[in-house]
Amino acid sequence: MAPEQTIGVEVVYARPEKQIVIALSMPAGSTVREAVDRAALQTSLAELQQAPVGIYGRLVTGDVLLRDGDRVEIYRPLLADAKQARHRRAARGLK
């Protein structure tokens, strides 16, 4: 029986006060959601499981299969819409 192949991935989550980077060894064929679930268990951050995710800045769904070396990014909600913030600054005469 051949040993189970594993892949190395990182799960990252940026908070205002710090960035959390979790290196994981996952079985080959694992999904983004499985990596996020495992990271959430290691950090006790339940909010990670409901957030949008991406791989290297590209938004993906949780059922995407991971490849060795992938960087799974967990996105938090924006506090302000960038377009609206620009309009408010422009209205005040700022850039």
C-alpha positions in Angstrom: 0.0 0.0 0.0 1.5 3.3 -1.1 1.8 6.1 1.5 -0.8 8.9 1.2 0.5 11.9 -0.7 0.4 15.2 1.0 0.7 18.8 -0.2 1.8 21.9 1.6 -0.5 25.0 1.7 -0.7 28.2 3.6 -3.9 29.7 4.9 -3.7 33.5 5.6 -6.0 35.9 7.3 -5.2 39.5 7.9 -6.7 41.3 10.9 -6.2 45.0 11.5 -3.7 44.3 14.3 -1.9 41.3 12.7 -1.7 38.8 9.9 -2.2 35.1 10.7 -0.4 32.6 8.5 -0.9 28.9 9.1 1.2 26.3 7.2 -0.7 23.1 6.7 0.1 19.7 5.3 -3.0 18.4 3.6 -3.8 15.1 1.8 -3.6 15.4 -2.0 -7.1 16.1 -3.3 -8.1 18.4 -0.4 -10.3 21.4 -1.0 -10.0 25.0 -0.1 -12.9 24.6 2.4 -11.1 21.7 4.1 -8.0 23.8 4.5 -10.0 26.7 5.9 -11.8 24.4 8.3 -8.5 23.0 9.6 -7.0 26.5 10.0 -10.1 27.7 11.9 -9.7 24.8 14.3 -6.1 25.6 14.9 -6.8 29.3 15.6 -10.2 29.2 17.2 -11.5 31.7 14.7 -14.9 30.5 13.7 -15.5 33.5 11.5 -13.0 32.1 9.0 -15.5 29.4 8.0 -18.0 31.9 6.6 -15.8 34.3 4.8 -15.0 34.6 1.1 -11.8 32.9 0.0 -9.2 33.1 -2.8 -6.0 31.6 -3.9 -3.3 34.2 -4.7 -5.8 37.0 -5.0 -8.3 35.2 -7.2 -11.7 34.6 -5.6 -12.6 30.9 -5.6 -15.3 28.6 -4.1 -14.6 26.2 -1.3 -14.8 23.2 -3.5 -11.7 24.1 -5.5 -9.0 21.4 -5.2 -5.7 22.6 -3.7 -2.3 22.3 -5.3 1.0 22.0 -3.6 2.2 25.5 -2.6 -1.2 27.2 -2.8 -1.8 30.3 -0.6 -5.4 30.3 0.5 -6.5 33.8 1.5 -9.5 34.5 3.7 -11.1 37.9 3.0 -12.8 40.0 5.6 -15.6 42.4 4.8 -14.6 45.9 3.8 -15.4 48.6 6.3 -16.1 51.1 3.6 -16.7 50.8 -0.1 -13.6 52.3 -1.9 -15.7 54.0 -4.6 -17.9 55.7 -2.0 -14.9 56.8 0.1 -13.4 58.4 -3.0 -16.6 60.3 -3.7 -16.7 61.6 -0.1 -13.1 62.7 -0.3 -13.7 64.4 -3.6 -16.7 66.2 -2.2 -14.5 67.6 0.6 -11.9 68.6 -1.9 -9.3 65.9 -1.0 -7.8 63.2 -3.2 
